[in-house]
Amino acid sequence: MPEAIVLINTDIGSEEEVLNLLSSIDGVVEAYIVYGVYDLVVKVRASTTEELKDVISSRIRKIPKVRSTLTMIVIEGKSFTK
């Protein structure tokens, strides 16, 4: 199942608003407000690579107050539960 990590920069002070909008997007499975160079870190999962591309390009990047994104496509991963 294709996955990506998307780092998002928002307009100043709009992090929580963007986080709330992300929660309504199918495919967004995790989202966090963070400190540092980026404002949010988002995990996206889809059935196909095309669907993943659509969620990122057509949904996330078009959210008002999203200034920029950096997308990292996951090629291999493992979950750790402790």
Phi and psi in radians as a Rosetta constraint file:
Dihedral C 1 N 2 CA 2 C 2 CIRCULARHARMONIC -1.079 0.35
Dihedral N 2 CA 2 C 2 N 3 CIRCULARHARMONIC 2.401 0.35
Dihedral C 2 N 3 CA 3 C 3 CIRCULARHARMONIC -2.374 0.35
Dihedral N 3 CA 3 C 3 N 4 CIRCULARHARMONIC 2.717 0.35
Dihedral C 3 N 4 CA 4 C 4 CIRCULARHARMONIC -2.555 0.35
Dihedral N 4 CA 4 C 4 N 5 CIRCULARHARMONIC 2.656 0.35
Dihedral C 4 N 5 CA 5 C 5 CIRCULARHARMONIC -1.869 0.35
Dihedral N 5 CA 5 C 5 N 6 CIRCULARHARMONIC 2.218 0.35
Dihedral C 5 N 6 CA 6 C 6 CIRCULARHARMONIC -2.047 0.35
Dihedral N 6 CA 6 C 6 N 7 CIRCULARHARMONIC 2.157 0.35
Dihedral C 6 N 7 CA 7 C 7 CIRCULARHARMONIC -1.693 0.35
Dihedral N 7 CA 7 C 7 N 8 CIRCULARHARMONIC 2.283 0.35
Dihedral C 7 N 8 CA 8 C 8 CIRCULARHARMONIC -2.167 0.35
Dihedral N 8 CA 8 C 8 N 9 CIRCULARHARMONIC 2.368 0.35
Dihedral C 8 N 9 CA 9 C 9 CIRCULARHARMONIC -1.833 0.35
Dihedral N 9 CA 9 C 9 N 10 CIRCULARHARMONIC 2.362 0.35
Dihedral C 9 N 10 CA 10 C 10 CIRCULARHARMONIC -2.082 0.35
Dihedral N 10 CA 10 C 10 N 11 CIRCULARHARMONIC 2.971 0.35
Dihedral C 10 N 11 CA 11 C 11 CIRCULARHARMONIC -1.064 0.35
Dihedral N 11 CA 11 C 11 N 12 CIRCULARHARMONIC 2.602 0.35
Dihedral C 11 N 12 CA 12 C 12 CIRCULARHARMONIC -1.012 0.35
Dihedral N 12 CA 12 C 12 N 13 CIRCULARHARMONIC 2.267 0.35
Dihedral C 12 N 13 CA 13 C 13 CIRCULARHARMONIC 1.463 0.35
Dihedral N 13 CA 13 C 13 N 14 CIRCULARHARMONIC 0.024 0.35
Dihedral C 13 N 14 CA 14 C 14 CIRCULARHARMONIC -1.880 0.35
Dihedral N 14 CA 14 C 14 N 15 CIRCULARHARMONIC 0.246 0.35
Dihedral C 14 N 15 CA 15 C 15 CIRCULARHARMONIC -1.028 0.35
Dihedral N 15 CA 15 C 15 N 16 CIRCULARHARMONIC -0.818 0.35
Dihedral C 15 N 16 CA 16 C 16 CIRCULARHARMONIC -1.166 0.35
Dihedral N 16 CA 16 C 16 N 17 CIRCULARHARMONIC -0.665 0.35
Dihedral C 16 N 17 CA 17 C 17 CIRCULARHARMONIC -1.074 0.35
Dihedral N 17 CA 17 C 17 N 18 CIRCULARHARMONIC -0.793 0.35
Dihedral C 17 N 18 CA 18 C 18 CIRCULARHARMONIC -1.152 0.35
Dihedral N 18 CA 18 C 18 N 19 CIRCULARHARMONIC -0.702 0.35
Dihedral C 18 N 19 CA 19 C 19 CIRCULARHARMONIC -1.011 0.35
Dihedral N 19 CA 19 C 19 N 20 CIRCULARHARMONIC -0.767 0.35
Dihedral C 19 N 20 CA 20 C 20 CIRCULARHARMONIC -1.122 0.35
Dihedral N 20 CA 20 C 20 N 21 CIRCULARHARMONIC -0.676 0.35
Dihedral C 20 N 21 CA 21 C 21 CIRCULARHARMONIC -1.189 0.35
Dihedral N 21 CA 21 C 21 N 22 CIRCULARHARMONIC -0.634 0.35
Dihedral C 21 N 22 CA 22 C 22 CIRCULARHARMONIC -1.075 0.35
Dihedral N 22 CA 22 C 22 N 23 CIRCULARHARMONIC -0.586 0.35
Dihedral C 22 N 23 CA 23 C 23 CIRCULARHARMONIC -1.109 0.35
Dihedral N 23 CA 23 C 23 N 24 CIRCULARHARMONIC -0.345 0.35
Dihedral C 23 N 24 CA 24 C 24 CIRCULARHARMONIC -1.639 0.35
Dihedral N 24 CA 24 C 24 N 25 CIRCULARHARMONIC 0.022 0.35
Dihedral C 24 N 25 CA 25 C 25 CIRCULARHARMONIC -1.645 0.35
Dihedral N 25 CA 25 C 25 N 26 CIRCULARHARMONIC 2.131 0.35
Dihedral C 25 N 26 CA 26 C 26 CIRCULARHARMONIC -1.072 0.35
Dihedral N 26 CA 26 C 26 N 27 CIRCULARHARMONIC 2.326 0.35
Dihedral C 26 N 27 CA 27 C 27 CIRCULARHARMONIC 1.823 0.35
Dihedral N 27 CA 27 C 27 N 28 CIRCULARHARMONIC -0.406 0.35
Dihedral C 27 N 28 CA 28 C 28 CIRCULARHARMONIC -1.398 0.35
Dihedral N 28 CA 28 C 28 N 29 CIRCULARHARMONIC 1.984 0.35
Dihedral C 28 N 29 CA 29 C 29 CIRCULARHARMONIC -1.820 0.35
Dihedral N 29 CA 29 C 29 N 30 CIRCULARHARMONIC -0.380 0.35
Dihedral C 29 N 30 CA 30 C 30 CIRCULARHARMONIC -2.634 0.35
Dihedral N 30 CA 30 C 30 N 31 CIRCULARHARMONIC 2.556 0.35
Dihedral C 30 N 31 CA 31 C 31 CIRCULARHARMONIC -2.678 0.35
Dihedral N 31 CA 31 C 31 N 32 CIRCULARHARMONIC 2.409 0.35
Dihedral C 31 N 32 CA 32 C 32 CIRCULARHARMONIC -2.379 0.35
Dihedral N 32 CA 32 C 32 N 33 CIRCULARHARMONIC 2.417 0.35
Dihedral C 32 N 33 CA 33 C 33 CIRCULARHARMONIC -1.461 0.35
Dihedral N 33 CA 33 C 33 N 34 CIRCULARHARMONIC 2.301 0.35
Dihedral C 33 N 34 CA 34 C 34 CIRCULARHARMONIC -2.306 0.35
Dihedral N 34 CA 34 C 34 N 35 CIRCULARHARMONIC 2.817 0.35
Dihedral C 34 N 35 CA 35 C 35 CIRCULARHARMONIC -1.678 0.35
Dihedral N 35 CA 35 C 35 N 36 CIRCULARHARMONIC 2.630 0.35
Dihedral C 35 N 36 CA 36 C 36 CIRCULARHARMONIC 2.253 0.35
Dihedral N 36 CA 36 C 36 N 37 CIRCULARHARMONIC -2.678 0.35
Dihedral C 36 N 37 CA 37 C 37 CIRCULARHARMONIC -1.146 0.35
Dihedral N 37 CA 37 C 37 N 38 CIRCULARHARMONIC -0.607 0.35
Dihedral C 37 N 38 CA 38 C 38 CIRCULARHARMONIC -1.896 0.35
Dihedral N 38 CA 38 C 38 N 39 CIRCULARHARMONIC 2.785 0.35
Dihedral C 38 N 39 CA 39 C 39 CIRCULARHARMONIC -1.696 0.35
Dihedral N 39 CA 39 C 39 N 40 CIRCULARHARMONIC -0.568 0.35
Dihedral C 39 N 40 CA 40 C 40 CIRCULARHARMONIC -2.395 0.35
Dihedral N 40 CA 40 C 40 N 41 CIRCULARHARMONIC 2.600 0.35
Dihedral C 40 N 41 CA 41 C 41 CIRCULARHARMONIC -2.116 0.35
Dihedral N 41 CA 41 C 41 N 42 CIRCULARHARMONIC 2.238 0.35
Dihedral C 41 N 42 CA 42 C 42 CIRCULARHARMONIC -2.248 0.35
Dihedral N 42 CA 42 C 42 N 43 CIRCULARHARMONIC 2.386 0.35
Dihedral C 42 N 43 CA 43 C 43 CIRCULARHARMONIC -1.853 0.35
Dihedral N 43 CA 43 C 43 N 44 CIRCULARHARMONIC 2.235 0.35
Dihedral C 43 N 44 CA 44 C 44 CIRCULARHARMONIC -2.110 0.35
Dihedral N 44 CA 44 C 44 N 45 CIRCULARHARMONIC 2.396 0.35
Dihedral C 44 N 45 CA 45 C 45 CIRCULARHARMONIC -2.316 0.35
Dihedral N 45 CA 45 C 45 N 46 CIRCULARHARMONIC 2.466 0.35
Dihedral C 45 N 46 CA 46 C 46 CIRCULARHARMONIC -2.544 0.35
Dihedral N 46 CA 46 C 46 N 47 CIRCULARHARMONIC 2.928 0.35
Dihedral C 46 N 47 CA 47 C 47 CIRCULARHARMONIC -1.292 0.35
Dihedral N 47 CA 47 C 47 N 48 CIRCULARHARMONIC -0.612 0.35
Dihedral C 47 N 48 CA 48 C 48 CIRCULARHARMONIC -2.346 0.35
Dihedral N 48 CA 48 C 48 N 49 CIRCULARHARMONIC 2.860 0.35
Dihedral C 48 N 49 CA 49 C 49 CIRCULARHARMONIC -1.117 0.35
Dihedral N 49 CA 49 C 49 N 50 CIRCULARHARMONIC -0.659 0.35
Dihedral C 49 N 50 CA 50 C 50 CIRCULARHARMONIC -1.085 0.35
Dihedral N 50 CA 50 C 50 N 51 CIRCULARHARMONIC -0.742 0.35
Dihedral C 50 N 51 CA 51 C 51 CIRCULARHARMONIC -1.142 0.35
Dihedral N 51 CA 51 C 51 N 52 CIRCULARHARMONIC -0.706 0.35
Dihedral C 51 N 52 CA 52 C 52 CIRCULARHARMONIC -1.045 0.35
Dihedral N 52 CA 52 C 52 N 53 CIRCULARHARMONIC -0.819 0.35
Dihedral C 52 N 53 CA 53 C 53 CIRCULARHARMONIC -1.028 0.35
Dihedral N 53 CA 53 C 53 N 54 CIRCULARHARMONIC -0.736 0.35
Dihedral C 53 N 54 CA 54 C 54 CIRCULARHARMONIC -1.144 0.35
Dihedral N 54 CA 54 C 54 N 55 CIRCULARHARMONIC -0.760 0.35
Dihedral C 54 N 55 CA 55 C 55 CIRCULARHARMONIC -1.051 0.35
Dihedral N 55 CA 55 C 55 N 56 CIRCULARHARMONIC -0.777 0.35
Dihedral C 55 N 56 CA 56 C 56 CIRCULARHARMONIC -1.261 0.35
Dihedral N 56 CA 56 C 56 N 57 CIRCULARHARMONIC -0.870 0.35
Dihedral C 56 N 57 CA 57 C 57 CIRCULARHARMONIC -1.311 0.35
Dihedral N 57 CA 57 C 57 N 58 CIRCULARHARMONIC -0.754 0.35
Dihedral C 57 N 58 CA 58 C 58 CIRCULARHARMONIC -1.641 0.35
Dihedral N 58 CA 58 C 58 N 59 CIRCULARHARMONIC -0.351 0.35
Dihedral C 58 N 59 CA 59 C 59 CIRCULARHARMONIC -1.945 0.35
Dihedral N 59 CA 59 C 59 N 60 CIRCULARHARMONIC -1.052 0.35
Dihedral C 59 N 60 CA 60 C 60 CIRCULARHARMONIC -1.163 0.35
Dihedral N 60 CA 60 C 60 N 61 CIRCULARHARMONIC -0.861 0.35
Dihedral C 60 N 61 CA 61 C 61 CIRCULARHARMONIC -1.172 0.35
Dihedral N 61 CA 61 C 61 N 62 CIRCULARHARMONIC -0.307 0.35
Dihedral C 61 N 62 CA 62 C 62 CIRCULARHARMONIC -1.702 0.35
Dihedral N 62 CA 62 C 62 N 63 CIRCULARHARMONIC 0.088 0.35
Dihedral C 62 N 63 CA 63 C 63 CIRCULARHARMONIC -1.162 0.35
Dihedral N 63 CA 63 C 63 N 64 CIRCULARHARMONIC 2.278 0.35
Dihedral C 63 N 64 CA 64 C 64 CIRCULARHARMONIC -1.008 0.35
Dihedral N 64 CA 64 C 64 N 65 CIRCULARHARMONIC 2.496 0.35
Dihedral C 64 N 65 CA 65 C 65 CIRCULARHARMONIC 1.376 0.35
Dihedral N 65 CA 65 C 65 N 66 CIRCULARHARMONIC 0.042 0.35
Dihedral C 65 N 66 CA 66 C 66 CIRCULARHARMONIC -1.460 0.35
Dihedral N 66 CA 66 C 66 N 67 CIRCULARHARMONIC 2.072 0.35
Dihedral C 66 N 67 CA 67 C 67 CIRCULARHARMONIC -1.557 0.35
Dihedral N 67 CA 67 C 67 N 68 CIRCULARHARMONIC -0.705 0.35
Dihedral C 67 N 68 CA 68 C 68 CIRCULARHARMONIC -2.794 0.35
Dihedral N 68 CA 68 C 68 N 69 CIRCULARHARMONIC 2.809 0.35
Dihedral C 68 N 69 CA 69 C 69 CIRCULARHARMONIC -2.397 0.35
Dihedral N 69 CA 69 C 69 N 70 CIRCULARHARMONIC 2.725 0.35
Dihedral C 69 N 70 CA 70 C 70 CIRCULARHARMONIC -2.304 0.35
Dihedral N 70 CA 70 C 70 N 71 CIRCULARHARMONIC 2.107 0.35
Dihedral C 70 N 71 CA 71 C 71 CIRCULARHARMONIC -1.887 0.35
Dihedral N 71 CA 71 C 71 N 72 CIRCULARHARMONIC 2.320 0.35
Dihedral C 71 N 72 CA 72 C 72 CIRCULARHARMONIC -2.097 0.35
Dihedral N 72 CA 72 C 72 N 73 CIRCULARHARMONIC 2.011 0.35
Dihedral C 72 N 73 CA 73 C 73 CIRCULARHARMONIC -1.380 0.35
Dihedral N 73 CA 73 C 73 N 74 CIRCULARHARMONIC 2.251 0.35
Dihedral C 73 N 74 CA 74 C 74 CIRCULARHARMONIC -1.353 0.35
Dihedral N 74 CA 74 C 74 N 75 CIRCULARHARMONIC 2.248 0.35
Dihedral C 74 N 75 CA 75 C 75 CIRCULARHARMONIC -1.848 0.35
Dihedral N 75 CA 75 C 75 N 76 CIRCULARHARMONIC -0.390 0.35
Dihedral C 75 N 76 CA 76 C 76 CIRCULARHARMONIC -2.823 0.35
Dihedral N 76 CA 76 C 76 N 77 CIRCULARHARMONIC 2.502 0.35
Dihedral C 76 N 77 CA 77 C 77 CIRCULARHARMONIC -2.774 0.35
Dihedral N 77 CA 77 C 77 N 78 CIRCULARHARMONIC 2.982 0.35
Dihedral C 77 N 78 CA 78 C 78 CIRCULARHARMONIC -2.657 0.35
Dihedral N 78 CA 78 C 78 N 79 CIRCULARHARMONIC 2.377 0.35
Dihedral C 78 N 79 CA 79 C 79 CIRCULARHARMONIC -1.599 0.35
Dihedral N 79 CA 79 C 79 N 80 CIRCULARHARMONIC 2.476 0.35
Dihedral C 79 N 80 CA 80 C 80 CIRCULARHARMONIC -2.092 0.35
Dihedral N 80 CA 80 C 80 N 81 CIRCULARHARMONIC 2.136 0.35
Dihedral C 80 N 81 CA 81 C 81 CIRCULARHARMONIC -1.994 0.35
Dihedral N 81 CA 81 C 81 N 82 CIRCULARHARMONIC 2.177 0.35
